[in-house]
Amino acid sequence: MASFWQNFLNSVSNKNQNTNVDYNRAIYNYLGDKIVWNPDKDDTYINKGYRYNSTIYSIVNLINKAASTIPFQVYEVQNDNDLKRYKAMTSGELNTSVLSKSQRLKKNSLIELEYTELHELLERPNPAQSFSAFLQEIIAFGKLTGNRYIYGITPETGGGAGKFRELYVLPSQVMEINSGGLMQPVKDYSLEYNGSHKIPAEQILHIKDFNPYYDGTGSHLYGMSPLKAGLRSMSANNEALTTGVKYLQNQTARGVLMSDEGDLTETQAKALKSKFKNQYQGSENAGDVIITPKKLSWVNFGLNASDLSLLEQYDSSIKDLCNVYNVPVQLLNNTSASTYNNQKEAKKALYQNAVIPELIKVRDELNRWLAPQFGEKLFIDFDFTVIPELQEEMDKVVSQMSQAWWLTPNEKREATGFGLDDDNPEMDKYYVPANLIPVTGEALEVPEDLKEVNIDYFDLVKAEVVGSKDMYTTIQEAKDRAAQLGGAGYHSQVFRGGTIYMPLETHEAYEAAILGKLDEYYEEQILQGEQIEQAQEEQLQEESADNSLIEKLETESKTDEWKANKKAIQKLK
């Protein structure tokens, strides 16, 4: 009979195991403890697609080269909510406007770290690769097979135990998933190369593309290859190239030159052929008049490259393959419509539609699988602000930012990619233009002496906003508002040729009152006044001491002069 404690442990264990049992029973019930065969194990299409097809090779390497220019950085998370907003904003179409707005969220949510263990691992994932080469392998296998496998090696002993110290990209086409049945659809992985090598599931990061093919074999555990989606276009592309090469290598005769007046002897035929070649073929003889001794006729046979529509088929297959990979065709094919402007737009589209989404996918998976080993608050991210194609409209953004008075200069610098100026505290203050004075929603009556003020503009400006400033057309209204703020007095400003009154004796006092720091402001003013009085008193004391010294010196000087004169007079006598 089992003990109470054992029954309790069993109940807890069963509860944990049955958390997703209904879902697993519906999706994975058929798997059992077996190998889920990789549909890409036959890598013939990969060889045909990457090794022997220039279009696929160019597309994959174009994406790789663009992605490898974007650096990574490691941050510490400060605000989870702003981080969620930042991730959501950068997961969509990343244009100049979105990039500038996302940088402010990034500033609020993340603090850049100088150097950590995670930095060291990513910069040199393994002894044979840099991060750039490592990233290119990840992207290339993803674009060819729809699967990316990263293998992490952990020291068994020592201070680094429990943390990956080396990372490797495994070839997707030779990886197999081993299922553990209902409760463990992915038990481990097998590397089927030079034998079978089993790798625990926790040491493998599998990044896969969406695969809707639920066929009962578990093949949906693998990502769907984009190359397979474009297999027909790739085959058409290959066949067009092959046919064109064969046509150029093995062209048949263009046609037959026949005599209508009987058969030609072999000697006559050779002489006629030679005459045609020498006199009527080639660019030098173009447009010449043909003269024949007999009545001859020409019979054309065979198809040329234009008749076969090889160029049309080839161009059409290229466009289809570019659509599969979201790569603009202008970057691969110098079409008649290609211009300098749409080349720039094509490069921008390459980053927005192909490169950045791939990097976002890799980023999020690395933050799920790798970053927690080195710290719960660590976050890996790519710096998209270095992409030149996304910075071409930065002049417009800078112009817009210069008018955004609700942002501090440092926030503007950060949004435009110029970095923070931490040495100058004035860069973290708000600067409001003189012609923009926010007010409350209280009714304003413009007096007769202020009729020159633009009423429509005045009504627009006086709309209440968050953290607004108050402006009034009478002194009494300003004093009443000052009393509400806990102070007294008023001050005036010029507004479109008229005078506007604001609460409290100075604008600085008003701003302090809005922030609820009026008492602190007055205390600071009193302290400053006392310091000024003390300094003035010390200066007066110094000046008094200096005057006393001067009088003493003058007295002594006069006494010495009197003594000298007295001696001179006595000598004369």
LINKA-V970873 format. One record per backbone hydrogen bond with DSSP energy under -1.0 kcal/mol. NH is the residue of the N-H (numbers start at 0). CO is the residue of the C=O. If there is no record, write none. Layout:
BEGIN
NH,CO
NH,CO
END
This chain:
BEGIN
6,2
7,3
8,4
9,5
10,6
11,7
12,8
13,9
14,10
15,11
16,12
17,13
23,19
24,20
25,21
26,22
27,23
30,27
33,31
35,176
40,37
42,40
46,42
47,43
48,44
49,45
51,46
56,52
57,53
58,54
59,55
60,56
61,57
62,58
63,59
64,60
65,61
66,62
67,63
69,66
72,380
74,378
75,110
76,376
77,108
78,108
82,78
83,79
84,80
85,81
86,82
87,83
88,84
89,85
94,92
98,94
99,95
100,96
101,97
102,98
104,100
105,101
106,102
107,103
108,104
109,105
110,75
112,73
119,115
120,116
121,117
122,118
123,119
128,125
133,129
134,130
135,131
136,132
137,133
138,134
139,135
140,136
141,137
142,138
143,139
144,140
145,141
147,206
149,204
150,167
151,202
152,165
160,157
162,159
164,152
165,152
166,124
167,150
169,148
173,170
174,171
175,189
176,35
177,187
178,33
179,183
180,31
186,177
187,177
188,198
189,175
190,196
191,173
192,190
192,194
196,190
198,188
200,186
202,199
203,200
204,149
206,147
208,145
213,211
214,212
220,217
221,218
228,224
229,225
230,227
233,229
234,230
235,231
236,232
237,233
238,234
239,235
240,236
241,237
242,238
243,239
244,240
245,241
246,242
247,243
248,244
249,245
255,298
257,296
259,294
268,264
269,265
270,266
271,267
272,268
273,269
274,270
275,271
276,272
277,273
278,274
279,275
287,284
296,257
298,255
300,253
307,303
308,305
309,304
312,308
313,309
314,310
315,311
316,312
317,313
318,314
319,315
320,316
321,317
322,318
323,319
324,320
326,321
330,327
331,328
332,328
334,332
337,334
342,338
343,339
344,340
345,341
346,342
347,343
348,344
349,345
350,346
351,347
352,348
353,349
354,349
355,350
358,354
359,355
360,356
361,357
362,358
363,359
364,360
365,361
366,362
367,363
368,364
369,365
370,365
372,369
373,370
377,374
378,74
380,72
382,70
383,381
385,382
386,383
389,386
390,387
393,390
396,392
397,393
398,394
399,395
400,396
401,397
403,400
404,402
406,403
409,426
411,407
412,408
413,409
414,410
415,411
416,413
417,412
426,423
427,424
428,425
435,432
449,446
450,447
452,449
457,453
458,454
459,455
460,456
461,457
462,459
467,464
471,500
477,473
478,474
479,475
480,476
481,477
482,478
483,479
484,480
485,482
486,481
490,501
492,499
494,497
497,494
499,492
500,471
501,490
503,488
509,505
510,506
511,507
512,508
513,509
514,510
515,512
516,511
520,516
521,517
522,518
523,519
524,520
525,521
526,522
527,523
528,524
529,525
530,526
531,527
532,528
533,529
534,530
535,531
536,532
537,533
538,534
539,535
540,536
541,537
542,538
543,539
544,540
545,541
546,542
547,543
548,544
549,545
550,546
551,547
552,548
553,549
554,550
555,551
556,552
557,553
558,554
559,555
560,556
561,557
562,558
563,559
564,560
565,561
566,562
567,563
568,564
569,565
570,566
571,567
572,568
END
